[in-house]
Amino acid sequence: MTIATVGSSPAITLSMNTIDLPTGLCQSTLSVSGGVQPLSYTWSNGENTNPALGLPNGTFSVTVSDANGCTSTSSGSCMAVGTSAFGDNFKLMLYPNPSSGLFLLSVQSPQTIEAEIRVFDVLGAAVY
């Protein structure tokens, strides 16, 4: 006689952190808990890594699957605009780099523009 115990794997829970990149694309990193390793990632832009790099503007989604075939899906949005969107004569300088917390931001443009400027550190945390 063989006895098998059938249990359920812990639910896959996703938390997403998305940052805008100066290229006009986004990077999204998932924090995943639960599920049975190994996990696989399927992003709507075709990437299969965590973090996903180069997500285009707009809404995107990711499905995480575990070794038992359980899945969880999450979505996010990207609204990045790189400096190239303003033309060749647009200049943005941020210095010194690295900074101990104080920095100067210089913007030069031949035309008046309306823009939102956000500054992130190397780990993706917003500093301004």
Backbone torsions as a table, in degrees:
resi	resn	phi	psi	omega
1	MET	NA	134.9	177.5
2	THR	-114.1	132.5	178.5
3	ILE	-114.3	128.1	178.5
4	ALA	-120.0	138.0	175.8
5	THR	-102.0	124.0	179.9
6	VAL	-107.2	123.6	-179.9
7	GLY	-126.8	176.6	177.8
8	SER	-109.0	147.0	176.8
9	SER	-81.5	153.9	179.6
10	PRO	-63.1	141.5	-179.3
11	ALA	-58.6	146.4	177.5
12	ILE	-85.9	122.3	179.0
13	THR	-115.3	132.0	-176.4
14	LEU	-116.7	140.6	171.2
15	SER	-130.6	128.4	-172.8
16	MET	-114.0	137.4	173.8
17	ASN	-124.2	117.7	-177.0
18	THR	-117.3	133.0	176.7
19	ILE	-123.2	147.1	175.7
20	ASP	-83.1	137.1	177.9
21	LEU	-103.1	154.2	-179.0
22	PRO	-66.9	-7.1	178.3
23	THR	-80.2	-8.2	-175.4
24	GLY	91.2	6.4	176.2
25	LEU	-114.6	178.6	179.7
26	CYS	-126.1	161.4	172.4
27	GLN	-122.2	132.7	179.8
28	SER	-126.2	131.6	-179.8
29	THR	-118.4	133.8	178.2
30	LEU	-101.5	138.3	164.3
31	SER	-102.9	122.8	-174.8
32	VAL	-118.5	133.0	171.5
33	SER	-126.5	153.8	-179.1
34	GLY	82.2	-172.2	-178.2
35	GLY	75.7	173.0	179.8
36	VAL	-115.9	126.2	179.3
37	GLN	-65.4	149.5	0.2
38	PRO	-82.9	154.9	178.0
39	LEU	-102.5	148.1	174.4
40	SER	-124.3	150.1	-175.4
41	TYR	-120.3	134.3	174.8
42	THR	-130.2	106.3	179.2
43	TRP	-90.6	153.5	-177.8
44	SER	-65.8	-16.6	176.9
45	ASN	-93.7	6.1	176.7
46	GLY	96.5	-9.1	179.1
47	GLU	-70.8	156.1	-179.9
48	ASN	-135.8	31.5	179.6
49	THR	-122.3	165.6	173.1
50	ASN	-131.2	111.1	12.7
51	PRO	-82.0	162.0	173.8
52	ALA	-93.8	129.2	179.9
53	LEU	-109.6	148.2	174.5
54	GLY	77.2	31.7	176.0
55	LEU	-73.2	131.1	-178.0
56	PRO	-76.9	163.5	176.9
57	ASN	-57.5	145.5	179.9
58	GLY	114.3	-169.0	-179.5
59	THR	-85.1	140.3	176.4
60	PHE	-136.2	165.6	178.9
61	SER	-140.0	162.4	175.9
62	VAL	-141.1	139.6	173.2
63	THR	-116.5	128.7	177.3
64	VAL	-107.2	129.0	179.0
65	SER	-118.6	142.7	177.0
66	ASP	-104.8	-178.6	-175.8
67	ALA	-63.5	-21.7	179.3
68	ASN	-92.0	1.0	-179.3
69	GLY	86.7	5.7	176.5
70	CYS	-75.8	146.1	-177.2
71	THR	-132.4	158.1	171.8
72	SER	-144.6	140.0	-177.4
73	THR	-123.6	142.0	176.8
74	SER	-138.1	158.3	178.3
75	SER	-134.1	159.7	179.2
76	GLY	-150.8	-176.5	177.7
77	SER	-139.3	153.4	-178.7
78	CYS	-124.7	129.8	178.0
79	MET	-131.5	42.7	-176.0
80	ALA	-79.7	144.6	172.7
81	VAL	-133.1	117.4	176.6
82	GLY	-79.5	163.9	-179.9
83	THR	-65.6	-21.1	179.5
84	SER	-65.0	-20.8	179.7
85	ALA	-68.4	-16.5	-178.5
86	PHE	-96.1	-0.5	177.5
87	GLY	100.4	172.0	-175.0
88	ASP	-70.7	-25.7	-176.3
89	ASN	-87.5	0.4	179.4
90	PHE	-84.0	130.8	179.1
91	LYS	-129.2	132.7	177.2
92	LEU	-128.7	124.0	179.2
93	MET	-127.5	135.5	177.7
94	LEU	-129.0	121.0	-177.2
95	TYR	-152.8	159.7	-3.6
96	PRO	-74.4	160.0	178.8
97	ASN	-136.8	113.5	7.2
98	PRO	-75.9	166.5	-178.0
99	SER	-124.0	149.9	175.5
100	SER	-91.7	9.6	178.1
101	GLY	130.4	-27.2	176.4
102	LEU	-103.9	131.0	179.5
103	PHE	-147.2	162.8	177.1
104	LEU	-110.5	140.1	177.5
105	LEU	-120.6	122.7	179.5
106	SER	-119.5	127.9	178.7
107	VAL	-122.9	127.2	177.4
108	GLN	-125.7	128.5	-179.6
109	SER	-148.7	139.5	178.8
110	PRO	-71.9	-14.7	178.3
111	GLN	-128.7	161.6	177.0
112	THR	-75.0	131.9	179.4
113	ILE	-132.3	155.5	172.6
114	GLU	-110.6	126.0	-176.1
115	ALA	-148.1	152.8	171.3
116	GLU	-104.9	128.0	-179.0
117	ILE	-114.7	126.2	175.5
118	ARG	-125.5	140.0	-178.9
119	VAL	-117.9	132.3	-179.4
120	PHE	-121.2	148.9	174.5
121	ASP	-82.7	179.6	-174.3
122	VAL	-63.9	-20.7	178.9
123	LEU	-91.5	-1.2	178.4
124	GLY	92.1	4.6	178.9
125	ALA	-82.1	135.5	179.1
126	ALA	-67.9	128.8	177.1
127	VAL	-112.6	-13.1	176.8
128	TYR	-155.9	NA	NA
